[in-house]
Amino acid sequence: MIQEKLGKRIKDLRVKKGLSQEKFALQISMDRTYLASVESGKRNISINNIEKIANGLEISLEVLFKGL
């Protein structure tokens, strides 16, 4: 399922940058529990929040979706 693949990709990229869920959520002005549900694939995230996450990870949407 695309939600689970995207969530795993976001988590992998966040961890690679050395950011905790809490710190990253604060950085992008997102609730930590919301981010956790995105990363676990339980949330149907809006394109606006996907862009917010990509910007927080300092990557393009293209890079975020690569391989999905």
HELIX and SHEET records of a PDB file:
HELIX    1   1 ILE A    2  LYS A   16  1                                  15    
HELIX    2   2 GLN A   21  GLN A   27  1                                   7    
HELIX    3   3 ARG A   32  GLU A   39  1                                   8    
HELIX    4   4 ILE A   47  GLY A   56  1                                  10    
HELIX    5   5 LEU A   61  PHE A   65  1                                   5    
END                                                                             
